[in-house]
Every structure is written in structure tokens, then in C-alpha cells.
């Protein structure tokens, strides 16, 4: 992408210090976009340096509205605009309902669901027609797994939020879509036991785990589509199909 730097699209990606979020930020950079990456930990600063020029690394807690607003403000100060918001920040705390603590429940919903809402609320006044919001969901949000009630609830809520926002924001020319990664080997999934991993992999029709760059490629494509909004786009090797779930 050539031309005036100020005309290049600006992406704001949460949970971008590692894994899928980092891959999404790298994809946007490879396409010539300017990128702001957000995460709670200090590692986001090193991730920003690794991405190179035209990258702003921000420590922020999306579960806190003031922190989310500050991240948006700093992005606007640096780049002057925001064209794509990717709500990727997420935490996972498992446990069947009788063992799930209230603190863990609130922590998961606070980041995965309220955090996404906070970012949308903070960025919406600054989005112009042609802008895009891409929410990162999960298979468990459409097909439950035992011991995953908090994460499943947060991702199911994110799916509902996507649909509602798509309708609300359509007249402004802003698209809102949901991308659903399948089983991708990241820090979040690396904690699964070998037996759990084998069981999950066996359910994937293509017979392998996904790669974070494969999800990033689809997120970029979705962000560029102007006639698709409110859609659910799986990048899961057919995992949802194997559970008999029909995606929209």
C-alpha cells in the first residue's frame, strides 16, 4: 500500500500481545495499515516493537471503561483516525458450575463481553462510514462444553452483541461481524492436557489444529467486506459442522 501515510487505515486490536491478536496485528501491518495494539501486560510493549514502524503499543484494561477510552484517545492522538476495531481480548477460567467462583465468572465476562462493549462505546463516535468492527468469538459460544460455562456465556453474549450492533450501526455504514476461530494452538489452549487435545483434534474434520495466521487472514478479509454485516464466520476446520451446528 503506497501513498500518504495519513491516508492509510488504522486498526485497533485488543489482546494483541500474543496469539491470535498478535497475528491479526501483523496481518494488518503487512497490508500497509497503521496499528494500535492493546493488552494489559507489559509484554504488549515488546510486541509493538517487534511489529515495527507505525505501531502504537498500549497497556490498557478493556474491562475498565476509562482505560478503554484512554486507549482510543491515545490512538486518535497518534494516528488521527480509527478504521477497524478488533475485539480479541479474552481470558479463560474453567470449572463446572458448582466449582466456578463468582470472581472467575465476573473476570471472564468483564474482559470478554463487557470489555468488547467498552471498546465499542469508546470508539463508535470516531468511526466513519466504511469502518469495521470484528469481534472474535469461540466455538464454545455456539456449542457448549462441560466446565466452560463462564467462557461459553461470554462468547455467546458476544455473538448476540454482534448481531444487535450490526443492525444499530448499519445506517452509519459500519459493519460488525463475528469471526469464530476453532482450536488454535496459542498460550490459552496450550494448557489443555494431551488427552483433551487429542479428543478435540479428533473432532476437527480437517484433522489438525488451526494456525493463528489463518484466523488473521480471515479477519482481514471480513474487515474489508462492505456488504457483509451481522455474520458469523467460522475458521475452525469444520469443527462446528461436526457438532451439527449451522453457522450463519
Residue, then its C-alpha position, 0 to 999 in steps of 0.5 A: x500500500x503506497x501513498x500518504x501515510x495519513x491516508x492509510x487505515x488504522x486498526x485497533x486490536x485488543x489482546x494483541x500481545x500474543x496469539x491470535x491478536x498478535x497475528x491479526x496485528x501483523x496481518x494488518x501491518x503487512x497490508x500497509x495499515x497503521x496499528x494500535x495494539x492493546x493488552x494489559x501486560x507489559x509484554x504488549x510493549x515488546x510486541x509493538x516493537x517487534x511489529x515495527x514502524x507505525x505501531x502504537x503499543x498500549x497497556x490498557x484494561x478493556x474491562x475498565x471503561x476509562x482505560x478503554x477510552x484512554x486507549x482510543x484517545x491515545x490512538x486518535x492522538x497518534x494516528x488521527x483516525x480509527x478504521x477497524x476495531x478488533x475485539x480479541x481480548x479474552x481470558x479463560x477460567x474453567x470449572x463446572x458450575x458448582x466449582x466456578x467462583x463468582x470472581x472467575x465468572x465476573x473476570x471472564x465476562x468483564x474482559x470478554x463481553x463487557x470489555x468488547x462493549x467498552x471498546x465499542x462505546x469508546x470508539x463508535x463516535x470516531x468511526x466513519x462510514x466504511x469502518x469495521x468492527x470484528x469481534x472474535x468469538x469461540x466455538x464454545x459460544x455456539x456449542x457448549x462444553x462441560x466446565x466452560x460455562x463462564x467462557x461459553x456465556x461470554x462468547x455467546x453474549x458476544x455473538x448476540x452483541x454482534x448481531x444487535x450492533x450490526x443492525x444499530x450501526x448499519x445506517x452509519x455504514x459500519x459493519x460488525x461481524x463475528x469471526x469464530x476461530x476453532x482450536x488454535x494452538x496459542x498460550x490459552x489452549x496450550x494448557x489443555x492436557x494431551x488427552x483433551x487435545x487429542x479428543x478435540x483434534x479428533x473432532x476437527x474434520x480437517x484433522x489438525x489444529x488451526x494456525x493463528x495466521x489463518x484466523x488473521x487472514x480471515x479477519x482481514x478479509x471480513x474487515x474489508x467486506x462492505x456488504x457483509x454485516x451481522x455474520x458469523x464466520x467460522x475458521x475452525x476446520x469444520x469443527x462446528x459442522x461436526x457438532x451439527x451446528x449451522x453457522x450463519 
